[in-house]
């Protein structure tokens, strides 16, 4: 009697059973049709993102970035179109996100920390020479005029400015800090204004006015001693530079005053004999000078170490207080026979459920001198944010109020995981309630809480919003306008990098590296010290 083919199980040549085929003779390894459609859709989306990233890299001439994007796209296709690289299918997304959002920013910050990068020292030496010459351009009576359209190479608010120019013959050009080039494929209206250009974002009059200060300082170098500058919002002119660069002496000569500025390659600037230097410089490697600056220079060292001490006090105080308050509330609501615990827990968690941004602004208004809640209720006229110690107390109080609900939730979960029989056995053996908590409950609780406390400490050490939204780091010290009484290292770094007339990116990057090292060392030491708690576990 023949056995139906559908009832047989396949066997190898050695008699070992093999996996039965799916209906229709197809194997499960190919996946379902829906799975294939999802895979194709995701790969198509990833390819579109890669193509979107390639265009600006190509226009900027960033060949390294271009090659990196192509390599990543090729890797993703190789992994997800292969039937063998199963583990990589799960590892690749996490590794790519880790590289993009953690490793590369850290490496870029570290590379910036050993340079003099700041306002006036962002580009290379040739860009500095172009800026020196083009920004000293003066208009001659017979200078050529262009119809001007202001555009950017990216975001209208932050992208690099470019000039889209049309001469008297209707020919279009594009000019940036590197020079002038022809503009092909542009759409020009009857007045000569460029209305559309591939790869550029044309700014509206409102957007141009918002960047008028940058526009006044922007010029396009067109050759030795000449450049193009704007005259209003719709015209530009080509003029002659007062300051010119001579490669023979590696210097810049001012044609009006006769002053000679010699290139100083160690400082990345053109410096005259009397010590004056031009504001246009270039980026150079300064080694560990930025680190030595805030460790050894008296002016910067006093600010750095003062802020560091307050930073540690703030992080320890907030972490300790939120732990004590959150645990106390959790113990209070952990009583078995207490009624209405659900309502109480909801009320306790409310601060954590609200927007921290809105809560910080609310607390700032509550500490207002004239109409703040605290002064109204207590009948005081205290300038909470005008005095160093009252401002620090206000910052700590606001953060404890916002942070203790989280610690309450964590403590509640940890307490529920500890058997009540252990505490009851201790009480039967004659221990008081405090002794039972101190020697039984708390050690078991700390096994779960110690890593969380370390994480809370690290978060508060870099809690930018906690200070910036309340006090902006103030009150500022009378002898140092870059440091305040409530500044954390992160807000001090932000002020140096983005809130100064001469933004000091290299110095701020060095501070960021130091913050990373400090937090890492404290976290590692804390977790290593907590290994003793494993004996309790």
Buried (B, 14 or more C-beta within 10 A) or exposed (E): EEEEEEEEEEEEEEEEEEEEEEEEEEEEEEEEEEEEEEEEEEBEEBEEEBEEBBEBBBEEEEEEBBEBBBEBBEBBEEBBEEEEEEEBEEEBEEEEEEBEEEEEEEEEBBEBBBBBBBEBBBBEBBBBBBBBBBBBBBEEEEBBBBBBBBBBBBEBEEBBBBBBBBBEEEEBBBBBBEBBEEBEEBEBEEEBBBEEBEBBBBBEEEBBEBBEEEBEEBBBBBEEBBBBBBBEBBEBBBBBBBBBBEEEEBBBBBBEEEBBBBBBEEBBBBBBEEEEBBBBBBBBEBEEBBBBBBBEEEEBBBBBEBBBEBBBEBBBBBBBBBBEBBBBBBBEBBEEEEEEBEEBBEEBBEBBEEEBEEBBEEBBEBBBBEEBEBBEEEEEEBBBBEBBEBBBBBBBBBBBBBBBBBBBBBBBEBBEEBEEEEBEEBBEEEBEEEEBBEEBBBBBBBBBBBBBBBEBBBBBBBBEBBBBBBBBBBBBBEEEEBBBBBBBBBBBBBBBBEEBEEBBBBBBBBBBBBBBEBBEEBBEEBEEEBEEBEEEE
